[in-house]
Amino acid sequence: MSSSEPSRKPRSEAWKNALTTLQTAKPPFIPEGAEAMTVLIEYPPGDPGTPPHRHSGPAFGYMLEGEMLFELEGEPERVIKAGETFWEPGGDVIHYQDGNNRTDSWSRFLVTMMCAPGQPMLTLVDDEELAQRKDRRAPRST
């Protein structure tokens, strides 16, 4: 190679094995004109998390650190650990729990949401609606 030719670096082959599928899901809907938003949620040890709420569109998450107590309407509560994924359909489904399941460490997770235009990405559910829909909540283990 002469000094006038650009030096070429060898092309990496790592990309061929770099992708690992962690989760696939078929959400029931994506709101017309939705905007995608990725957020980082961080809760201190033992924090109960966001009160019961819903999202205007589907949400897909990945637990970075710690553990989350996760509960959606109609499903039993479960623990999501670091390295695991979760998703929720959004819309009318109530998200009851997303709190830190550990009292000795922080929990951190990423969530990508499809938000309906002109609507907040999160809406709290009041006590009256929770009482009206109590039959939709799965029996709790605690």
N, CA, C and O atoms as CSV, one atom per row, in Angstrom:
chain,resi,resn,atom,element,x,y,z
A,1,MET,N,N,0.853,-1.155,0.000
A,1,MET,CA,C,0.000,0.000,0.000
A,1,MET,C,C,0.905,1.225,0.000
A,1,MET,O,O,1.837,1.333,0.796
A,2,SER,N,N,0.610,2.131,-0.897
A,2,SER,CA,C,1.411,3.359,-0.958
A,2,SER,C,C,0.928,4.327,0.109
A,2,SER,O,O,-0.170,4.172,0.644
A,3,SER,N,N,1.737,5.315,0.416
A,3,SER,CA,C,1.398,6.275,1.457
A,3,SER,C,C,0.233,7.171,1.055
A,3,SER,O,O,-0.346,7.837,1.914
A,4,SER,N,N,-0.131,7.206,-0.237
A,4,SER,CA,C,-1.260,8.032,-0.668
A,4,SER,C,C,-2.607,7.305,-0.517
A,4,SER,O,O,-3.656,7.944,-0.591
A,5,GLU,N,N,-2.592,5.994,-0.309
A,5,GLU,CA,C,-3.834,5.243,-0.127
A,5,GLU,C,C,-4.257,5.293,1.342
A,5,GLU,O,O,-3.421,5.189,2.240
A,6,PRO,N,N,-5.585,5.455,1.581
A,6,PRO,CA,C,-6.034,5.471,2.984
A,6,PRO,C,C,-5.846,4.086,3.611
A,6,PRO,O,O,-6.011,3.061,2.948
A,7,SER,N,N,-5.501,4.079,4.893
A,7,SER,CA,C,-5.365,2.775,5.572
A,7,SER,C,C,-6.759,2.241,5.879
A,7,SER,O,O,-7.638,2.992,6.303
A,8,ARG,N,N,-6.953,0.970,5.668
A,8,ARG,CA,C,-8.248,0.341,5.926
A,8,ARG,C,C,-8.140,-0.532,7.164
A,8,ARG,O,O,-7.265,-1.390,7.280
A,9,LYS,N,N,-9.053,-0.286,8.073
A,9,LYS,CA,C,-9.092,-1.101,9.283
A,9,LYS,C,C,-9.907,-2.346,8.973
A,9,LYS,O,O,-10.872,-2.280,8.211
A,10,PRO,N,N,-9.537,-3.466,9.545
A,10,PRO,CA,C,-10.340,-4.664,9.320
A,10,PRO,C,C,-11.762,-4.447,9.835
A,10,PRO,O,O,-11.960,-3.846,10.890
A,11,ARG,N,N,-12.725,-4.927,9.102
A,11,ARG,CA,C,-14.132,-4.787,9.484
A,11,ARG,C,C,-14.450,-5.797,10.590
A,11,ARG,O,O,-14.078,-6.967,10.502
A,12,SER,N,N,-15.141,-5.328,11.628
A,12,SER,CA,C,-15.512,-6.191,12.750
A,12,SER,C,C,-16.568,-7.206,12.327
A,12,SER,O,O,-17.428,-6.923,11.494
A,13,GLU,N,N,-16.484,-8.369,12.907
A,13,GLU,CA,C,-17.488,-9.405,12.710
A,13,GLU,C,C,-18.353,-9.557,13.973
A,13,GLU,O,O,-19.283,-10.362,13.987
A,14,ALA,N,N,-18.053,-8.794,15.024
A,14,ALA,CA,C,-18.772,-8.932,16.299
A,14,ALA,C,C,-20.256,-8.657,16.161
A,14,ALA,O,O,-21.056,-9.231,16.899
A,15,TRP,N,N,-20.641,-7.802,15.244
A,15,TRP,CA,C,-22.051,-7.449,15.066
A,15,TRP,C,C,-22.914,-8.664,14.751
A,15,TRP,O,O,-24.108,-8.674,15.048
A,16,LYS,N,N,-22.312,-9.685,14.152
A,16,LYS,CA,C,-23.074,-10.872,13.770
A,16,LYS,C,C,-23.620,-11.628,14.981
A,16,LYS,O,O,-24.624,-12.331,14.871
A,17,ASN,N,N,-22.964,-11.487,16.136
A,17,ASN,CA,C,-23.384,-12.181,17.355
A,17,ASN,C,C,-23.737,-11.206,18.481
A,17,ASN,O,O,-23.910,-11.625,19.626
A,18,ALA,N,N,-23.844,-9.922,18.172
A,18,ALA,CA,C,-24.062,-8.907,19.200
A,18,ALA,C,C,-25.513,-8.808,19.655
A,18,ALA,O,O,-25.772,-8.325,20.758
A,19,LEU,N,N,-26.453,-9.245,18.849
A,19,LEU,CA,C,-27.869,-9.085,19.157
A,19,LEU,C,C,-28.407,-10.281,19.929
A,19,LEU,O,O,-28.219,-11.431,19.531
A,20,THR,N,N,-29.081,-9.991,21.041
A,20,THR,CA,C,-29.780,-11.013,21.813
A,20,THR,C,C,-31.215,-10.550,21.971
A,20,THR,O,O,-31.453,-9.468,22.508
A,21,THR,N,N,-32.174,-11.336,21.521
A,21,THR,CA,C,-33.578,-10.984,21.689
A,21,THR,C,C,-33.986,-11.295,23.126
A,21,THR,O,O,-33.886,-12.436,23.577
A,22,LEU,N,N,-34.446,-10.269,23.837
A,22,LEU,CA,C,-34.852,-10.434,25.228
A,22,LEU,C,C,-36.353,-10.606,25.383
A,22,LEU,O,O,-36.815,-11.228,26.340
A,23,GLN,N,N,-37.120,-10.054,24.439
A,23,GLN,CA,C,-38.566,-10.077,24.577
A,23,GLN,C,C,-39.211,-9.822,23.219
A,23,GLN,O,O,-38.733,-8.994,22.443
A,24,THR,N,N,-40.268,-10.518,22.944
A,24,THR,CA,C,-41.115,-10.180,21.809
A,24,THR,C,C,-42.548,-10.168,22.326
A,24,THR,O,O,-42.905,-10.964,23.194
A,25,ALA,N,N,-43.357,-9.277,21.801
A,25,ALA,CA,C,-44.750,-9.167,22.242
A,25,ALA,C,C,-45.567,-8.573,21.115
A,25,ALA,O,O,-45.061,-7.793,20.309
A,26,LYS,N,N,-46.828,-8.948,21.067
A,26,LYS,CA,C,-47.762,-8.345,20.121
A,26,LYS,C,C,-48.709,-7.478,20.918
A,26,LYS,O,O,-49.686,-7.982,21.472
A,27,PRO,N,N,-48.440,-6.173,20.989
A,27,PRO,CA,C,-49.354,-5.322,21.744
A,27,PRO,C,C,-50.711,-5.281,21.051
A,27,PRO,O,O,-50.792,-5.394,19.828
A,28,PRO,N,N,-51.781,-5.120,21.839
A,28,PRO,CA,C,-53.106,-5.121,21.245
A,28,PRO,C,C,-53.362,-3.897,20.364
A,28,PRO,O,O,-54.193,-3.950,19.458
A,29,PHE,N,N,-52.658,-2.804,20.624
A,29,PHE,CA,C,-52.831,-1.610,19.798
A,29,PHE,C,C,-51.660,-0.667,20.028
A,29,PHE,O,O,-51.004,-0.716,21.068
A,30,ILE,N,N,-51.411,0.169,19.070
A,30,ILE,CA,C,-50.507,1.307,19.233
A,30,ILE,C,C,-51.329,2.520,18.828
A,30,ILE,O,O,-51.842,2.570,17.710
A,31,PRO,N,N,-51.463,3.505,19.723
A,31,PRO,CA,C,-52.316,4.649,19.414
A,31,PRO,C,C,-51.891,5.359,18.127
A,31,PRO,O,O,-50.700,5.492,17.846
A,32,GLU,N,N,-52.876,5.812,17.352
A,32,GLU,CA,C,-52.626,6.581,16.132
A,32,GLU,C,C,-51.754,7.792,16.473
A,32,GLU,O,O,-52.056,8.536,17.406
A,33,GLY,N,N,-50.685,7.984,15.722
A,33,GLY,CA,C,-49.806,9.134,15.935
A,33,GLY,C,C,-48.965,9.038,17.193
A,33,GLY,O,O,-48.468,10.055,17.678
A,34,ALA,N,N,-48.793,7.832,17.736
A,34,ALA,CA,C,-48.061,7.648,18.992
A,34,ALA,C,C,-46.632,8.169,18.896
A,34,ALA,O,O,-46.015,8.172,17.831
A,35,GLU,N,N,-46.141,8.598,20.024
A,35,GLU,CA,C,-44.742,8.981,20.163
A,35,GLU,C,C,-44.079,7.974,21.084
A,35,GLU,O,O,-44.657,7.583,22.098
A,36,ALA,N,N,-42.884,7.558,20.744
A,36,ALA,CA,C,-42.140,6.640,21.604
A,36,ALA,C,C,-41.334,7.458,22.608
A,36,ALA,O,O,-40.752,8.489,22.270
A,37,MET,N,N,-41.313,6.978,23.840
A,37,MET,CA,C,-40.584,7.640,24.906
A,37,MET,C,C,-39.857,6.563,25.699
A,37,MET,O,O,-40.478,5.585,26.115
A,38,THR,N,N,-38.561,6.720,25.917
A,38,THR,CA,C,-37.809,5.800,26.758
A,38,THR,C,C,-37.411,6.542,28.020
A,38,THR,O,O,-36.822,7.621,27.953
A,39,VAL,N,N,-37.732,5.961,29.178
A,39,VAL,CA,C,-37.459,6.603,30.462
A,39,VAL,C,C,-36.693,5.648,31.374
A,39,VAL,O,O,-36.779,4.427,31.242
A,40,LEU,N,N,-35.948,6.233,32.294
A,40,LEU,CA,C,-35.246,5.489,33.330
A,40,LEU,C,C,-35.987,5.739,34.635
A,40,LEU,O,O,-36.198,6.889,35.019
A,41,ILE,N,N,-36.382,4.667,35.320
A,41,ILE,CA,C,-37.061,4.759,36.612
A,41,ILE,C,C,-36.100,4.229,37.673
A,41,ILE,O,O,-35.510,3.163,37.501
A,42,GLU,N,N,-35.942,4.972,38.768
A,42,GLU,CA,C,-35.041,4.585,39.854
A,42,GLU,C,C,-35.767,4.748,41.183
A,42,GLU,O,O,-36.216,5.843,41.523
A,43,TYR,N,N,-35.878,3.640,41.942
A,43,TYR,CA,C,-36.533,3.679,43.244
A,43,TYR,C,C,-35.533,3.292,44.332
A,43,TYR,O,O,-34.761,2.349,44.160
A,44,PRO,N,N,-35.545,4.029,45.463
A,44,PRO,CA,C,-34.674,3.666,46.579
A,44,PRO,C,C,-35.148,2.368,47.238
A,44,PRO,O,O,-36.248,1.897,46.949
A,45,PRO,N,N,-34.336,1.791,48.115
A,45,PRO,CA,C,-34.707,0.542,48.779
A,45,PRO,C,C,-36.099,0.616,49.409
A,45,PRO,O,O,-36.431,1.574,50.108
A,46,GLY,N,N,-36.913,-0.426,49.145
A,46,GLY,CA,C,-38.228,-0.555,49.753
A,46,GLY,C,C,-39.295,0.396,49.256
A,46,GLY,O,O,-40.415,0.361,49.764
A,47,ASP,N,N,-38.999,1.241,48.291
A,47,ASP,CA,C,-39.976,2.220,47.813
A,47,ASP,C,C,-41.149,1.516,47.133
A,47,ASP,O,O,-40.926,0.617,46.323
A,48,PRO,N,N,-42.411,1.904,47.441
A,48,PRO,CA,C,-43.568,1.241,46.855
A,48,PRO,C,C,-43.790,1.568,45.377
A,48,PRO,O,O,-44.593,0.905,44.720
A,49,GLY,N,N,-43.106,2.562,44.848
A,49,GLY,CA,C,-43.244,2.892,43.437
A,49,GLY,C,C,-44.450,3.761,43.152
A,49,GLY,O,O,-45.008,4.389,44.053
A,50,THR,N,N,-44.847,3.790,41.890
A,50,THR,CA,C,-45.958,4.617,41.451
A,50,THR,C,C,-47.279,4.027,41.935
A,50,THR,O,O,-47.475,2.814,41.851
A,51,PRO,N,N,-48.194,4.864,42.444
A,51,PRO,CA,C,-49.519,4.353,42.812
A,51,PRO,C,C,-50.204,3.741,41.586
A,51,PRO,O,O,-49.737,3.947,40.466
A,52,PRO,N,N,-51.296,2.995,41.769
A,52,PRO,CA,C,-51.985,2.399,40.621
A,52,PRO,C,C,-52.230,3.441,39.518
A,52,PRO,O,O,-52.659,4.566,39.776
A,53,HIS,N,N,-51.941,3.017,38.284
A,53,HIS,CA,C,-51.980,3.945,37.153
A,53,HIS,C,C,-52.226,3.179,35.863
A,53,HIS,O,O,-52.325,1.952,35.861
A,54,ARG,N,N,-52.323,3.917,34.773
A,54,ARG,CA,C,-52.396,3.307,33.440
A,54,ARG,C,C,-51.599,4.183,32.489
A,54,ARG,O,O,-51.310,5.348,32.762
A,55,HIS,N,N,-51.255,3.571,31.355
A,55,HIS,CA,C,-50.517,4.265,30.300
A,55,HIS,C,C,-51.406,4.353,29.062
A,55,HIS,O,O,-52.258,3.492,28.843
A,56,SER,N,N,-51.204,5.397,28.250
A,56,SER,CA,C,-52.054,5.599,27.077
A,56,SER,C,C,-51.720,4.647,25.931
A,56,SER,O,O,-52.481,4.553,24.968
A,57,GLY,N,N,-50.614,3.954,26.021
A,57,GLY,CA,C,-50.223,2.987,25.004
A,57,GLY,C,C,-49.360,1.908,25.634
A,57,GLY,O,O,-49.113,1.946,26.839
A,58,PRO,N,N,-48.894,0.942,24.841
A,58,PRO,CA,C,-48.096,-0.149,25.393
A,58,PRO,C,C,-46.743,0.344,25.914
A,58,PRO,O,O,-46.210,1.360,25.468
A,59,ALA,N,N,-46.216,-0.410,26.870
A,59,ALA,CA,C,-44.921,-0.096,27.474
A,59,ALA,C,C,-44.092,-1.375,27.539
A,59,ALA,O,O,-44.607,-2.447,27.857
A,60,PHE,N,N,-42.800,-1.246,27.231
A,60,PHE,CA,C,-41.872,-2.374,27.210
A,60,PHE,C,C,-40.686,-2.029,28.093
A,60,PHE,O,O,-40.071,-0.976,27.927
A,61,GLY,N,N,-40.357,-2.921,29.043
A,61,GLY,CA,C,-39.323,-2.586,30.009
A,61,GLY,C,C,-38.235,-3.621,30.154
A,61,GLY,O,O,-38.377,-4.782,29.769
A,62,TYR,N,N,-37.134,-3.151,30.729
A,62,TYR,CA,C,-35.972,-3.999,31.015
A,62,TYR,C,C,-35.437,-3.617,32.382
A,62,TYR,O,O,-35.136,-2.450,32.630
A,63,MET,N,N,-35.317,-4.584,33.259
A,63,MET,CA,C,-34.833,-4.368,34.620
A,63,MET,C,C,-33.309,-4.326,34.609
A,63,MET,O,O,-32.652,-5.316,34.289
A,64,LEU,N,N,-32.763,-3.177,34.960
A,64,LEU,CA,C,-31.310,-2.998,34.959
A,64,LEU,C,C,-30.663,-3.488,36.245
A,64,LEU,O,O,-29.602,-4.113,36.217
A,65,GLU,N,N,-31.309,-3.201,37.376
A,65,GLU,CA,C,-30.701,-3.468,38.678
A,65,GLU,C,C,-31.797,-3.714,39.707
A,65,GLU,O,O,-32.851,-3.079,39.661
A,66,GLY,N,N,-31.550,-4.630,40.631
A,66,GLY,CA,C,-32.493,-4.883,41.714
A,66,GLY,C,C,-33.676,-5.732,41.287
A,66,GLY,O,O,-33.580,-6.553,40.375
A,67,GLU,N,N,-34.803,-5.513,41.972
A,67,GLU,CA,C,-36.027,-6.283,41.727
A,67,GLU,C,C,-37.234,-5.359,41.802
A,67,GLU,O,O,-37.256,-4.408,42.582
A,68,MET,N,N,-38.231,-5.648,40.987
A,68,MET,CA,C,-39.476,-4.900,40.994
A,68,MET,C,C,-40.633,-5.844,41.284
A,68,MET,O,O,-40.700,-6.942,40.732
A,69,LEU,N,N,-41.549,-5.412,42.156
A,69,LEU,CA,C,-42.797,-6.128,42.338
A,69,LEU,C,C,-43.752,-5.559,41.303
A,69,LEU,O,O,-44.115,-4.385,41.369
A,70,PHE,N,N,-44.161,-6.383,40.348
A,70,PHE,CA,C,-44.906,-5.954,39.168
A,70,PHE,C,C,-46.283,-6.595,39.180
A,70,PHE,O,O,-46.412,-7.800,39.397
A,71,GLU,N,N,-47.316,-5.786,38.945
A,71,GLU,CA,C,-48.667,-6.337,38.901
A,71,GLU,C,C,-49.533,-5.528,37.948
A,71,GLU,O,O,-49.661,-4.310,38.071
A,72,LEU,N,N,-50.120,-6.237,36.998
A,72,LEU,CA,C,-51.092,-5.663,36.064
A,72,LEU,C,C,-52.472,-6.226,36.380
A,72,LEU,O,O,-52.599,-7.324,36.922
A,73,GLU,N,N,-53.482,-5.474,36.041
A,73,GLU,CA,C,-54.861,-5.905,36.237
A,73,GLU,C,C,-55.085,-7.256,35.553
A,73,GLU,O,O,-54.748,-7.444,34.384
A,74,GLY,N,N,-55.668,-8.196,36.321
A,74,GLY,CA,C,-55.983,-9.516,35.790
A,74,GLY,C,C,-54.841,-10.517,35.850
A,74,GLY,O,O,-55.025,-11.685,35.508
A,75,GLU,N,N,-53.657,-10.074,36.282
A,75,GLU,CA,C,-52.508,-10.976,36.369
A,75,GLU,C,C,-52.004,-11.012,37.804
A,75,GLU,O,O,-52.091,-10.011,38.516
A,76,PRO,N,N,-51.478,-12.157,38.237
A,76,PRO,CA,C,-50.918,-12.204,39.589
A,76,PRO,C,C,-49.654,-11.348,39.681
A,76,PRO,O,O,-48.933,-11.172,38.699
A,77,GLU,N,N,-49.404,-10.821,40.876
A,77,GLU,CA,C,-48.176,-10.067,41.070
A,77,GLU,C,C,-46.980,-11.002,40.890
A,77,GLU,O,O,-47.065,-12.201,41.158
A,78,ARG,N,N,-45.880,-10.436,40.437
A,78,ARG,CA,C,-44.664,-11.235,40.232
A,78,ARG,C,C,-43.448,-10.342,40.429
A,78,ARG,O,O,-43.542,-9.115,40.377
A,79,VAL,N,N,-42.322,-10.974,40.654
A,79,VAL,CA,C,-41.069,-10.248,40.843
A,79,VAL,C,C,-40.276,-10.280,39.544
A,79,VAL,O,O,-40.064,-11.343,38.960
A,80,ILE,N,N,-39.844,-9.113,39.102
A,80,ILE,CA,C,-38.986,-8.993,37.914
A,80,ILE,C,C,-37.580,-8.682,38.425
A,80,ILE,O,O,-37.389,-7.731,39.184
A,81,LYS,N,N,-36.609,-9.472,38.016
A,81,LYS,CA,C,-35.229,-9.308,38.492
A,81,LYS,C,C,-34.349,-8.703,37.411
A,81,LYS,O,O,-34.693,-8.711,36.229
A,82,ALA,N,N,-33.206,-8.179,37.839
A,82,ALA,CA,C,-32.247,-7.582,36.908
A,82,ALA,C,C,-31.978,-8.533,35.751
A,82,ALA,O,O,-31.745,-9.725,35.952
A,83,GLY,N,N,-32.014,-7.988,34.533
A,83,GLY,CA,C,-31.790,-8.779,33.329
A,83,GLY,C,C,-33.070,-9.326,32.709
A,83,GLY,O,O,-33.032,-9.893,31.617
A,84,GLU,N,N,-34.200,-9.166,33.390
A,84,GLU,CA,C,-35.477,-9.652,32.864
A,84,GLU,C,C,-36.259,-8.512,32.232
A,84,GLU,O,O,-36.002,-7.337,32.495
A,85,THR,N,N,-37.219,-8.886,31.391
A,85,THR,CA,C,-38.044,-7.907,30.692
A,85,THR,C,C,-39.487,-7.996,31.162
A,85,THR,O,O,-39.888,-8.961,31.813
A,86,PHE,N,N,-40.255,-6.974,30.822
A,86,PHE,CA,C,-41.685,-6.962,31.107
A,86,PHE,C,C,-42.352,-6.060,30.073
A,86,PHE,O,O,-41.695,-5.252,29.416
A,87,TRP,N,N,-43.661,-6.212,29.944
A,87,TRP,CA,C,-44.406,-5.311,29.070
A,87,TRP,C,C,-45.836,-5.235,29.562
A,87,TRP,O,O,-46.310,-6.115,30.280
A,88,GLU,N,N,-46.503,-4.192,29.172
A,88,GLU,CA,C,-47.921,-4.036,29.480
A,88,GLU,C,C,-48.626,-3.432,28.280
A,88,GLU,O,O,-48.027,-2.665,27.525
A,89,PRO,N,N,-49.900,-3.773,28.098
A,89,PRO,CA,C,-50.596,-3.338,26.894
A,89,PRO,C,C,-50.983,-1.867,26.878
A,89,PRO,O,O,-51.205,-1.303,25.807
A,90,GLY,N,N,-51.070,-1.235,28.041
A,90,GLY,CA,C,-51.530,0.149,28.085
A,90,GLY,C,C,-53.025,0.226,27.881
A,90,GLY,O,O,-53.729,-0.780,27.970
A,91,GLY,N,N,-53.512,1.433,27.606
A,91,GLY,CA,C,-54.948,1.611,27.420
A,91,GLY,C,C,-55.684,1.536,28.736
A,91,GLY,O,O,-55.329,2.234,29.686
A,92,ASP,N,N,-56.707,0.697,28.809
A,92,ASP,CA,C,-57.589,0.629,29.973
A,92,ASP,C,C,-57.047,-0.240,31.110
A,92,ASP,O,O,-57.645,-0.265,32.186
A,93,VAL,N,N,-55.956,-0.938,30.910
A,93,VAL,CA,C,-55.419,-1.868,31.915
A,93,VAL,C,C,-54.729,-1.097,33.039
A,93,VAL,O,O,-53.896,-0.225,32.791
A,94,ILE,N,N,-55.092,-1.435,34.287
A,94,ILE,CA,C,-54.470,-0.786,35.445
A,94,ILE,C,C,-53.150,-1.485,35.777
A,94,ILE,O,O,-53.069,-2.712,35.831
A,95,HIS,N,N,-52.135,-0.675,35.995
A,95,HIS,CA,C,-50.822,-1.156,36.458
A,95,HIS,C,C,-50.789,-0.876,37.963
A,95,HIS,O,O,-50.623,0.269,38.383
A,96,TYR,N,N,-50.949,-1.928,38.769
A,96,TYR,CA,C,-51.070,-1.767,40.218
A,96,TYR,C,C,-49.741,-1.516,40.917
A,96,TYR,O,O,-49.667,-0.690,41.827
A,97,GLN,N,N,-48.689,-2.224,40.501
A,97,GLN,CA,C,-47.432,-2.147,41.245
A,97,GLN,C,C,-46.232,-2.105,40.319
A,97,GLN,O,O,-46.198,-2.764,39.280
A,98,ASP,N,N,-45.235,-1.301,40.728
A,98,ASP,CA,C,-43.924,-1.301,40.075
A,98,ASP,C,C,-42.832,-0.971,41.088
A,98,ASP,O,O,-41.761,-0.490,40.719
A,99,GLY,N,N,-43.110,-1.231,42.368
A,99,GLY,CA,C,-42.211,-0.835,43.446
A,99,GLY,C,C,-40.970,-1.696,43.583
A,99,GLY,O,O,-40.876,-2.791,43.028
A,100,ASN,N,N,-40.018,-1.162,44.345
A,100,ASN,CA,C,-38.775,-1.868,44.631
A,100,ASN,C,C,-39.081,-3.014,45.588
A,100,ASN,O,O,-39.570,-2.787,46.695
A,101,ASN,N,N,-38.798,-4.223,45.172
A,101,ASN,CA,C,-39.068,-5.410,45.975
A,101,ASN,C,C,-37.991,-5.665,47.027
A,101,ASN,O,O,-38.145,-6.564,47.854
A,102,ARG,N,N,-36.908,-4.893,47.010
A,102,ARG,CA,C,-35.797,-5.106,47.950
A,102,ARG,C,C,-35.668,-3.930,48.900
A,102,ARG,O,O,-35.909,-2.784,48.523
A,103,THR,N,N,-35.289,-4.220,50.125
A,103,THR,CA,C,-35.092,-3.168,51.127
A,103,THR,C,C,-33.618,-2.816,51.310
A,103,THR,O,O,-33.281,-1.930,52.096
A,104,ASP,N,N,-32.735,-3.516,50.580
A,104,ASP,CA,C,-31.303,-3.303,50.752
A,104,ASP,C,C,-30.604,-2.738,49.525
A,104,ASP,O,O,-29.386,-2.557,49.544
A,105,SER,N,N,-31.348,-2.454,48.454
A,105,SER,CA,C,-30.706,-1.924,47.251
A,105,SER,C,C,-31.713,-1.154,46.394
A,105,SER,O,O,-32.924,-1.322,46.531
A,106,TRP,N,N,-31.200,-0.332,45.533
A,106,TRP,CA,C,-32.023,0.425,44.590
A,106,TRP,C,C,-32.561,-0.509,43.507
A,106,TRP,O,O,-31.991,-1.568,43.246
A,107,SER,N,N,-33.659,-0.103,42.886
A,107,SER,CA,C,-34.113,-0.772,41.668
A,107,SER,C,C,-34.084,0.268,40.559
A,107,SER,O,O,-34.463,1.423,40.755
A,108,ARG,N,N,-33.628,-0.166,39.393
A,108,ARG,CA,C,-33.547,0.708,38.218
A,108,ARG,C,C,-34.031,-0.076,37.008
A,108,ARG,O,O,-33.611,-1.209,36.769
A,109,PHE,N,N,-34.930,0.557,36.243
A,109,PHE,CA,C,-35.397,-0.103,35.032
A,109,PHE,C,C,-35.671,0.920,33.944
A,109,PHE,O,O,-35.990,2.078,34.213
A,110,LEU,N,N,-35.537,0.456,32.703
A,110,LEU,CA,C,-35.837,1.264,31.521
A,110,LEU,C,C,-37.204,0.866,31.005
A,110,LEU,O,O,-37.567,-0.310,31.036
A,111,VAL,N,N,-37.971,1.847,30.526
A,111,VAL,CA,C,-39.266,1.578,29.918
A,111,VAL,C,C,-39.385,2.408,28.640
A,111,VAL,O,O,-39.133,3.613,28.646
A,112,THR,N,N,-39.770,1.750,27.547
A,112,THR,CA,C,-40.108,2.451,26.313
A,112,THR,C,C,-41.612,2.350,26.141
A,112,THR,O,O,-42.183,1.260,26.107
A,113,MET,N,N,-42.249,3.526,26.031
A,113,MET,CA,C,-43.709,3.594,25.942
A,113,MET,C,C,-44.130,4.211,24.622
A,113,MET,O,O,-43.446,5.076,24.074
A,114,MET,N,N,-45.261,3.755,24.124
A,114,MET,CA,C,-45.903,4.363,22.965
A,114,MET,C,C,-47.027,5.240,23.509
A,114,MET,O,O,-48.074,4.734,23.914
A,115,CYS,N,N,-46.814,6.527,23.518
A,115,CYS,CA,C,-47.747,7.452,24.146
A,115,CYS,C,C,-48.708,8.045,23.124
A,115,CYS,O,O,-48.291,8.489,22.054
A,116,ALA,N,N,-50.004,8.050,23.460
A,116,ALA,CA,C,-51.011,8.662,22.589
A,116,ALA,C,C,-50.806,10.172,22.580
A,116,ALA,O,O,-50.588,10.769,23.635
A,117,PRO,N,N,-50.873,10.801,21.403
A,117,PRO,CA,C,-50.662,12.246,21.338
A,117,PRO,C,C,-51.692,13.008,22.167
A,117,PRO,O,O,-52.877,12.675,22.178
A,118,GLY,N,N,-51.213,14.032,22.856
A,118,GLY,CA,C,-52.097,14.875,23.642
A,118,GLY,C,C,-52.544,14.271,24.954
A,118,GLY,O,O,-53.334,14.884,25.671
A,119,GLN,N,N,-52.057,13.071,25.294
A,119,GLN,CA,C,-52.409,12.431,26.557
A,119,GLN,C,C,-51.152,12.245,27.393
A,119,GLN,O,O,-50.070,12.031,26.848
A,120,PRO,N,N,-51.287,12.326,28.711
A,120,PRO,CA,C,-50.106,12.077,29.545
A,120,PRO,C,C,-49.659,10.628,29.400
A,120,PRO,O,O,-50.474,9.749,29.119
A,121,MET,N,N,-48.376,10.378,29.590
A,121,MET,CA,C,-47.877,9.011,29.483
A,121,MET,C,C,-48.299,8.163,30.669
A,121,MET,O,O,-48.240,6.935,30.606
A,122,LEU,N,N,-48.729,8.811,31.761
A,122,LEU,CA,C,-49.139,8.089,32.950
A,122,LEU,C,C,-50.308,8.840,33.591
A,122,LEU,O,O,-50.258,10.058,33.766
A,123,THR,N,N,-51.359,8.094,33.937
A,123,THR,CA,C,-52.520,8.673,34.621
A,123,THR,C,C,-52.791,7.840,35.862
A,123,THR,O,O,-52.966,6.625,35.768
A,124,LEU,N,N,-52.827,8.488,37.035
A,124,LEU,CA,C,-53.138,7.765,38.266
A,124,LEU,C,C,-54.607,7.358,38.281
A,124,LEU,O,O,-55.461,8.049,37.726
A,125,VAL,N,N,-54.889,6.218,38.928
A,125,VAL,CA,C,-56.247,5.691,39.056
A,125,VAL,C,C,-56.721,6.010,40.473
A,125,VAL,O,O,-56.018,5.716,41.440
A,126,ASP,N,N,-57.906,6.607,40.604
A,126,ASP,CA,C,-58.384,7.006,41.937
A,126,ASP,C,C,-58.998,5.818,42.687
A,126,ASP,O,O,-59.289,4.772,42.108
A,127,ASP,N,N,-59.181,6.018,43.992
A,127,ASP,CA,C,-59.697,4.951,44.861
A,127,ASP,C,C,-61.083,4.473,44.440
A,127,ASP,O,O,-61.388,3.286,44.561
A,128,GLU,N,N,-61.919,5.372,43.950
A,128,GLU,CA,C,-63.268,4.995,43.522
A,128,GLU,C,C,-63.222,4.003,42.353
A,128,GLU,O,O,-63.942,3.004,42.351
A,129,GLU,N,N,-62.374,4.285,41.367
A,129,GLU,CA,C,-62.264,3.367,40.229
A,129,GLU,C,C,-61.651,2.037,40.663
A,129,GLU,O,O,-62.064,0.978,40.190
A,130,LEU,N,N,-60.662,2.089,41.565
A,130,LEU,CA,C,-60.072,0.838,42.063
A,130,LEU,C,C,-61.144,-0.028,42.727
A,130,LEU,O,O,-61.166,-1.244,42.533
A,131,ALA,N,N,-62.030,0.588,43.506
A,131,ALA,CA,C,-63.101,-0.161,44.167
A,131,ALA,C,C,-64.073,-0.746,43.144
A,131,ALA,O,O,-64.526,-1.880,43.296
A,132,GLN,N,N,-64.394,0.018,42.108
A,132,GLN,CA,C,-65.326,-0.462,41.079
A,132,GLN,C,C,-64.756,-1.643,40.300
A,132,GLN,O,O,-65.508,-2.490,39.818
A,133,ARG,N,N,-63.432,-1.704,40.174
A,133,ARG,CA,C,-62.794,-2.745,39.354
A,133,ARG,C,C,-62.098,-3.812,40.191
A,133,ARG,O,O,-61.290,-4.574,39.660
A,134,LYS,N,N,-62.392,-3.883,41.484
A,134,LYS,CA,C,-61.668,-4.819,42.355
A,134,LYS,C,C,-61.806,-6.270,41.907
A,134,LYS,O,O,-60.931,-7.088,42.191
A,135,ASP,N,N,-62.897,-6.602,41.208
A,135,ASP,CA,C,-63.084,-7.968,40.727
A,135,ASP,C,C,-62.133,-8.321,39.584
A,135,ASP,O,O,-61.987,-9.496,39.248
A,136,ARG,N,N,-61.496,-7.338,38.992
A,136,ARG,CA,C,-60.549,-7.580,37.893
A,136,ARG,C,C,-59.126,-7.821,38.385
A,136,ARG,O,O,-58.251,-8.196,37.604
A,137,ARG,N,N,-58.894,-7.607,39.671
A,137,ARG,CA,C,-57.550,-7.784,40.222
A,137,ARG,C,C,-57.349,-9.239,40.628
A,137,ARG,O,O,-58.195,-9.829,41.300
A,138,ALA,N,N,-56.229,-9.807,40.216
A,138,ALA,CA,C,-55.929,-11.209,40.564
A,138,ALA,C,C,-55.721,-11.336,42.062
A,138,ALA,O,O,-55.291,-10.380,42.708
A,139,PRO,N,N,-56.020,-12.509,42.633
A,139,PRO,CA,C,-55.734,-12.702,44.067
A,139,PRO,C,C,-54.268,-12.420,44.348
A,139,PRO,O,O,-53.396,-12.753,43.545
A,140,ARG,N,N,-54.007,-11.810,45.482
A,140,ARG,CA,C,-52.635,-11.416,45.829
A,140,ARG,C,C,-51.991,-12.465,46.704
A,140,ARG,O,O,-52.658,-13.127,47.498
A,141,SER,N,N,-50.682,-12.611,46.551
A,141,SER,CA,C,-49.942,-13.629,47.316
A,141,SER,C,C,-49.610,-13.148,48.712
A,141,SER,O,O,-49.293,-13.956,49.585
A,142,THR,N,N,-49.677,-11.831,48.941
A,142,THR,CA,C,-49.335,-11.311,50.284
A,142,THR,C,C,-50.545,-10.756,50.984
A,142,THR,O,O,-50.441,-10.281,52.115
